[in-house]
């Protein structure tokens, strides 16, 4: 679902925000910011001199996000950091198997787009997630067309991040499966989406005229449908740093790769129905 929004409309939307207030945006952190439909790329590019220089200059194993950003782009790192034979667990068939070669270029294409997505249930989890103390992290490829999830399980072994296993399961077997079932329709069906918006939706974005100023307020569901930012759909990602999920609250964060993009969609389950209640850009 894509809507082209002119700057004139954005300005008119901001003028119509109720309970509007302005706050100064925090200074951006000077660190790299770490996908079929939303997140996919068809091929894995050859490792560039710039990427080799990045690998040499960074401690990739200190921060998982730095490691993952490089791993999906570096054929050399993929050869070195996959622990073969790789066990594959299927929750659907209840059968395990071993893989002696993994086509990383194809498997991780969903992480080669302009952004990736994360799921949380509480803002504090977003702050605590990327802890350098984590020893196990799972990267999930969530196919909302086929309602299937593949988990790529990484462990830090002898100080180095290694891909040590795969797990396949249906969305219904996930601890956030109910939300994902709802979100699959929300992200592709405009009529369904219009019926699952809070009547007064909290809204926060940078002032188009001043990147240091946030404009905050509320908008109506009709204003949201006119504004219509890109909602990740099709194949999305999730990185599990250890976060748990609540049955009534979910945050989907859209994060850019090294481009500063960050959008946050907040959903709440009220009266048995999931609703988008907040959007921040």
Protein Blocks (a to p, Z undefined) as FASTA:
>chain_A
ZZdddfklmmmmmmmpghiacddddddddbdddhehmlgcfbdcdddfklmmmmmmpcfk
lpmklmmmmmmmmmklmmmmcccddddddfklopacddfbdcfklmmmmmmmmbdcdddf
bfklmmmmmpckbcbdcdddddfklopacddddddeehiacdfbdcdddfklpcklmmmm
mmmmmmmmmklmmmmccfbdcdddddfkbmkbccdddddfklmmmnopaddehjacddde
hiacdfkbccdddddehkopacddddddeehiacdfbdcZZ
